[in-house]
Amino acid sequence: MGEERLEGLLEENRVFKPGAEFQAQAAVQEGKVYEEAESDRLGFWGKAAERLSWFRPWEKVLEWEPPFAQWYVGGKLNASYNCIDRHLAGWRRNKAAIIFEGEHGDSRVLTYQNLYREVNKFANVLKSLGVEKGDRVTIYLPMIPEAAIAMLACARIGAPHSVVFGGFSAEALRDRINDAQAKVLITSDGSFRRGSVVPLKENADTALAGAGSVEHVIVVQRTGSEVHMQEGRDLWYHEQMQKAAVECPPEEMDAEDMLFILYTSGTTGKPKGVVHTTGGYMVGVSTTHEWIFDLKEEDVYWCTADVGWITGHSYIVYGPLANGATVVMYEGTPDYPAKDRFWEIVEKYRVTILYTAPTAIRTFMKWGPSYPESRDLSSLRVLGTVGEPINPEAWIWYHTYIGRERCPIVDTWWQTETGMIMMAPLPGLTDLKPGSCTVPFPGVKVEVVDHDGQPVPKGSGGYLVVREPWPAMLRTVYGDNDRYVQTYWGNWPGIYFTGDGAKWDQDGYFWVLGRVDDVINVSGHRIGTAEVESALVDHPAVAEAACIGKNHEVKGQAVAAFVTLKEGVETRNGLVDELKAHVAKKIGALARPDDIFFTAELPKTRSGKIMRRLLRDIAEGRALGDTTTLADASVVQTLKEQYQE
Ligand code: PRX
C-alpha cells in the first residue's frame, strides 16, 4: 500500500466499523450487554463469575466499604485449577497451552497436560522447601515457560508471587524482596538478550546480600552460564524437579485470598506493592480476555509483553489460560536476529491474535513496511495495543501493514492497579476511532471529572476516574493501607483516581492523554520521577535533581534530568554517562535518562517545590507557562537560555 493511501486515511479522521463477516462470528454481537450491565452491574458480574470453577459458590457478589472491596464473598477457588485442571477433562488436555519460542529460534510446546505436570511438580518443590499458604515467593526470570510454571505453582499452593521484571537491577530486586519479605527466590543462570547473556543470578546474589528473608534460591538453567551456587541456599530447578511428586492438590483459596503482589512506580521513591486477590481478578481477566480479543477455541494468541508486568500476568498467564487458550510466549526482542522477528513468529505459528504496545508499533514504523511485507500475516484476525496512548499515525500503520486492513484493533486502557482491561472496544460491536480506547467494558464505570470530582460534559477533558468498584481492582498496597487510601481514593471520597488525564468526545468515546502525576511512561513502562531523582542524588557528585518525561518519537516519553552538582564539583567529561549508568545500576536500564542537563539552580516555588511543568516546557522547547509562583523567576529564564544553547 502506498504512502498516499496512508495519508488519506489519516486525514479522513475515519471511524472504522466492524466488518460484517467479523461481526457475524464475534463472541459478543449484541449491544444489549452494555445495557444489561448498566442496569444490573452486580448481576452482570455475578453471571460472569459462573465461567470459573468454584470449590464453593460465593454468597454475595460484592461487599463494599469504600475504599475496601470484597468480591464473591465466601467463594472458594484456585487460580491454577482454573487455568489447568479443569481443561484436562476433555480434548483440551492435548491442546497447546504454551508455545514457547526462544530467542535463538528454539521452540517448546506445553500442552495443558504437560503444564499440569510441571506446575504440580514445581508446587511440590516449593512445598518441600517449606513454602506454605500465605508465604511470598519472588520470581526473577526471563520470558521462559518456567516463569508461568512458577507463577501457577505458587497459585496452586496459595503462596502469593511477586514477579520482578528481569530488566530491574539488583538493588531494585532487593527492595522488592524486602518489602514482600519473600521466603524463596526463583531465578535463572541468566537470560538471553540479543545474543548476549544478562547475569540474572549474579544480580540475585547481589540483591540477596541485603535481603535476609530469603531461605532458598531456585535456579533455572537457561543459558548454561557458570554461576555461583551457595551451599544450602541455592538449588537447581531441574534437580529439584526430578525428585518431585507429580500430584499436588490445589489449595482451596478464599476469593479474597491474595494471588499476587506486583510492584509499580508511584509518585514517591518507593514502589508500591499492588495487591490482587483471587476470585475477582480471575473473573475480570478471563471475561475481558475472551470478549475483547474475541477468543475462539482455535486461536493462537500472542501477547508480546513480559511476565514481569501486569500485562504478562493478566493476558499471558491468568486470563488466557483460564480460557483454555493457546498462548505464544517469546523470549527475545523484535530485532534479533533480524527486524522481521515478530512477523517470522506470526508466520511460523499462524498467530491469529496479536497484542503489543504502541512503542513497538512505532519502532516497526521506523524500520519500514518491508519487514512485515516479507512475511505471511494472513492468519491474523485481531490486533491489540496497550501501555500508552497510541497516536493515530501508529494506529493506521498497524491497521494497514500488520492487519492488512482486515483486523479490528482493540486499544485497551488499564493499569497494574485495575488488574483487568477497563476500556476497550468489543471488536464485533464497537466502531473504532484511531487514538481512542473507545468505551468502558460492560460493568465498568469510568468517568472524566473536574477538580471537584464532578463529571465534565461531553467534549471536554479532566481527570480519569473509576466510579464503582470492579472485580479485578487492587485491594490495597502491600503492608500499607494508608498509602492505598491516600494514593487512589484521597482526592474524592469513594472515587478511584487513575492518575491519568483524559477527555471524552461527543460520542462518549474516551481519549486518554497520559499521566497527570509525577509518573513517566517510557515505552509503556511506568517510572516515577522521584525514583530516578533519588537514584541521581545517590551519586556523590549530585546535590539535587529533577526529572521529567519528554516527548519521544518511539518511546512515547523519555526521561530527561536536570541536575545541580554539589559545591565544588565541576562538570567533567564522562560525568553525564556516569550518571546515566548510575541510574541504570540503581533501578534498571529502563530508567536511564536520555538527557542530563546541568544547572546551577532548579526552578522552585516559594515553598520549595520544584516546578516540573516549567522544566517540561524548557525540554520541549515551548514558551514558558505561568511563572508567577516561582521564588525567583530569573532562574528559569537563565535555564531556558542555557538549554537552548
Ligand atoms: O497512563 C496510562 C497508560 O499506562 C498507565 C498504566 O501503566 P501500568 O500500570 O504500567 O500498566 C500498563 C499496562 C496495562 C495508565 O495509567 N496506559 C495504559 N494503557 C493505555 C494507556 N494510556 C492510553 N491508552 C492505553 N490503551
Boltz pocket constraint, residues with backbone or C-beta under 6 A from the ligand:
constraints:
  - pocket:
      binder: B
      contacts: [[A, 264], [A, 310], [A, 311], [A, 385], [A, 386], [A, 387], [A, 388], [A, 389], [A, 390], [A, 411], [A, 412], [A, 413], [A, 414], [A, 415], [A, 416], [A, 417], [A, 437], [A, 498], [A, 499], [A, 500], [A, 512], [A, 513], [A, 514], [A, 515], [A, 521], [A, 524], [A, 525], [A, 526]]
      max_distance: 6.0
